[in-house]
Amino acid sequence: MASQRFEELFTKHGAASFDKQIYLDAMLGKSGWAFDLASGVLAFRRPHEGDLQLNAQVLGTESEDSHTWLWGWANASGIPEALLRLANELKAFGAAADVPELTTPELPITPQVNPQRITMVACGVLRAGCTFRAEYPRGAVHLLIKDPRYKRSVMRPIQRILRIFPMFLSDHFVTDQRAAFISYLRFYHLDVREDDHRVVAASSRAPRTLAGVSAPQQLVAEFDAHNRLIALR
C-alpha cells in the first residue's frame, strides 16, 4: 500500500506528468537513444531531424529480477554525484513532507508504488520537463529531464485536456478524480469554477478563429458523489 501522502502527490501531479510523457513520446517517435553516465547527456537520434541532446539526472533504477525500485542516491554502482542532485532534492522534500516512498532506499514494486507512479510524482514535484525510461537487460534506469533546451508548446490546452485526461484515468487508478482534474487544469493555468458536482474550466488565452474573433474555450466535467468522472465535454 502507498502512504496517504504519496497518494496525494500522485493525485496532484499524475495527470500533468502523464501529459508530459505523451508529449515526449509523440515528439520522439521511433528515435534511437544513448545515455552517457559520465556526462549525464541523453542523446536522441531522430531519423528526419537533427540529433537532440539533453542533460538528464538519475532518479533510480528498476529491476525485473528483484522486482524492486532502487533510488539513485542508494545505488552503490558509482553514479556521479552531480547526476543525483535532483534525486537528493526529492529525498529532502520527502523527509520534510513525511513521504516514506521518497526516502526509503529500496521499494518493492506494487500496483500502488511502482516506477511509473514514482517518476510521475518526481516530475511534478521537481517541475521537470519529463522523464525517460532507459531500458537495459532485466531492468531500466529512470532519468529526469530538466533542461531549458527541452520545450513543450501546447496551443490548445482545452482540447488537449479533453483527450488526455480520460487516457490518464484509463491507465491509472486515482482515488480522487476530481482533485486530480482540478490540479491538471491549474497546471495549464486555466480559470476554474466549481459548482456542486460540476467543474468548469476556461482559458483566458483563447485562440482566434479564421475571422479573427476569439473562439470560446470552455471545458465542463461532471463528477459523482465519490468524485469519479462521469462526463467531460
C-alpha positions in Angstrom: 0.0 0.0 0.0 1.1 3.5 -0.7 1.2 6.1 2.1 -1.6 8.7 2.1 0.9 11.5 1.4 2.3 9.7 -1.7 -1.3 9.2 -3.0 -2.0 12.9 -2.5 1.2 13.8 -4.5 0.2 11.4 -7.3 -3.3 12.9 -7.4 -1.8 16.4 -7.6 0.9 15.7 -10.2 -0.2 12.5 -12.0 -2.2 13.9 -14.9 0.2 16.6 -15.8 3.2 14.2 -15.7 1.2 11.7 -17.8 0.6 14.6 -20.3 4.3 15.4 -20.4 5.1 11.8 -21.3 2.6 11.6 -24.1 4.1 14.8 -25.5 7.6 13.3 -25.3 6.6 10.1 -26.9 4.9 12.0 -29.8 7.9 14.2 -30.3 10.5 11.3 -30.3 8.6 8.8 -32.4 10.9 5.9 -33.2 14.1 7.8 -32.3 17.1 5.9 -31.1 18.7 7.0 -27.9 22.0 6.8 -25.9 22.8 7.9 -22.4 26.3 8.8 -21.2 26.5 8.2 -17.4 29.8 10.2 -17.1 28.4 13.4 -18.6 24.7 12.9 -18.0 23.9 13.6 -21.6 20.8 11.8 -23.1 21.0 11.9 -26.9 18.2 11.1 -29.3 18.9 10.3 -32.9 15.8 11.4 -34.9 15.5 10.0 -38.5 14.4 13.2 -40.3 15.6 15.8 -37.8 18.8 16.8 -36.1 20.0 14.9 -33.1 18.7 16.1 -29.8 21.0 16.2 -26.7 19.6 16.9 -23.3 21.1 17.0 -19.8 19.5 14.3 -17.6 19.5 13.4 -13.9 19.3 9.9 -12.5 16.2 9.2 -10.4 16.5 5.5 -9.8 16.5 2.0 -11.3 14.0 -0.8 -11.5 15.0 -4.5 -11.5 12.9 -7.2 -13.2 14.8 -9.8 -11.2 14.2 -8.5 -7.6 11.0 -6.6 -8.7 12.2 -3.5 -6.8 12.8 0.2 -7.3 16.2 1.5 -6.0 16.7 5.2 -5.6 19.8 6.6 -7.4 21.2 8.0 -4.1 21.1 4.5 -2.6 22.8 2.8 -5.6 26.4 1.7 -4.9 27.4 1.3 -8.6 29.2 4.7 -8.9 26.6 7.1 -10.2 28.3 10.6 -10.4 27.1 12.8 -7.5 26.3 15.6 -10.0 23.7 13.4 -11.6 21.9 12.8 -8.3 21.3 16.4 -7.4 17.6 16.3 -8.2 17.1 12.9 -6.7 18.6 14.2 -3.5 16.3 17.3 -3.6 13.4 15.0 -3.9 14.6 12.9 -0.9 14.9 16.1 1.2 11.4 17.0 0.1 10.2 13.6 1.1 11.8 13.8 4.5 10.2 17.2 5.2 6.8 16.2 3.9 6.9 12.7 5.6 6.6 10.7 2.3 8.4 7.3 3.0 8.3 6.3 -0.6 10.7 9.2 -1.4 13.2 8.4 1.4 13.2 4.6 1.6 16.3 3.4 -0.3 14.7 0.3 -2.0 11.0 -0.3 -2.5 9.1 -3.4 -3.7 7.2 -2.7 -6.9 3.5 -2.8 -6.4 0.4 -1.5 -8.3 0.3 1.4 -5.9 4.1 2.2 -5.8 5.9 1.5 -9.0 8.5 3.2 -11.2 5.9 4.9 -13.4 4.0 6.4 -10.4 7.2 7.3 -8.6 8.7 9.1 -11.6 5.4 10.9 -12.3 5.4 12.3 -8.7 9.1 13.2 -9.1 8.4 15.0 -12.4 5.7 17.1 -10.8 7.4 17.9 -7.5 10.6 18.9 -9.2 8.9 20.7 -12.0 10.8 18.8 -14.7 10.0 18.7 -18.4 9.6 14.9 -18.5 11.2 11.6 -17.5 12.7 8.9 -19.7 12.9 5.1 -19.1 16.3 3.9 -20.4 16.0 0.1 -20.7 18.8 -2.4 -20.3 18.6 -6.2 -19.9 16.4 -7.1 -17.0 15.8 -3.5 -15.9 15.9 0.2 -16.6 17.3 3.4 -15.3 14.8 6.3 -15.0 16.1 9.7 -15.9 14.6 13.1 -15.2 14.9 15.8 -17.9 15.0 19.4 -16.6 16.9 21.1 -19.4 15.9 24.5 -20.8 16.6 23.2 -24.3 13.6 20.9 -24.0 10.5 22.9 -24.6 6.8 22.0 -24.8 4.3 24.0 -26.8 0.6 23.4 -26.3 -1.6 26.0 -28.1 -5.0 24.5 -27.3 -4.9 23.2 -23.7 -8.7 22.7 -23.5 -8.7 20.2 -26.4 -5.6 18.5 -25.1 -7.1 18.0 -21.6 -10.3 16.7 -23.2 -8.2 14.0 -24.9 -5.5 13.3 -22.3 -7.4 13.1 -19.0 -9.6 10.2 -19.9 -6.5 8.4 -21.1 -4.8 9.0 -17.8 -7.8 7.6 -15.9 -7.9 4.5 -18.0 -4.2 3.8 -17.3 -4.0 4.8 -13.6 -6.2 4.3 -10.6 -6.9 7.6 -8.9 -8.7 7.8 -5.6 -10.0 11.4 -6.1 -10.5 12.0 -9.8 -12.0 15.5 -9.2 -8.9 16.7 -7.3 -6.7 15.2 -10.0 -8.7 17.0 -12.7 -8.5 20.4 -10.9 -4.8 20.1 -10.4 -4.4 19.3 -14.1 -6.4 22.4 -15.1 -4.2 24.5 -12.9 -1.1 23.1 -14.5 -2.3 24.8 -17.6 -3.2 28.0 -15.7 -6.9 27.7 -16.6 -9.6 29.6 -14.7 -11.5 27.1 -12.6 -15.1 27.3 -11.2 -16.7 24.6 -9.1 -20.4 24.2 -8.8 -21.7 21.2 -6.7 -20.7 18.1 -8.8 -19.5 20.2 -11.8 -16.1 21.7 -12.6 -15.9 24.3 -15.3 -12.6 25.4 -16.8 -12.0 28.3 -19.1 -9.0 29.6 -21.0 -8.3 33.3 -20.9 -6.0 32.9 -23.9 -8.5 31.5 -26.4 -7.1 31.0 -29.9 -8.7 33.2 -32.6 -10.9 31.9 -35.4 -10.2 32.4 -39.1 -12.4 35.6 -38.8 -10.1 36.9 -36.1 -12.6 36.5 -33.3 -11.6 34.7 -30.1 -13.3 31.3 -30.0 -14.8 30.4 -26.7 -12.8 27.8 -24.8 -14.6 26.1 -22.0 -14.5 22.6 -20.5 -17.1 21.1 -18.3 -16.6 18.0 -16.2 -19.2 16.3 -14.0 -18.4 14.0 -11.1 -20.5 11.7 -8.9 -20.7 11.8 -5.1 -17.5 9.8 -4.9 -15.6 12.3 -7.1 -15.5 9.9 -10.0 -15.7 11.5 -13.5 -19.0 10.7 -15.3 -18.9 13.3 -18.1 -16.4 15.5 -19.8 -17.3 17.9 -22.6 
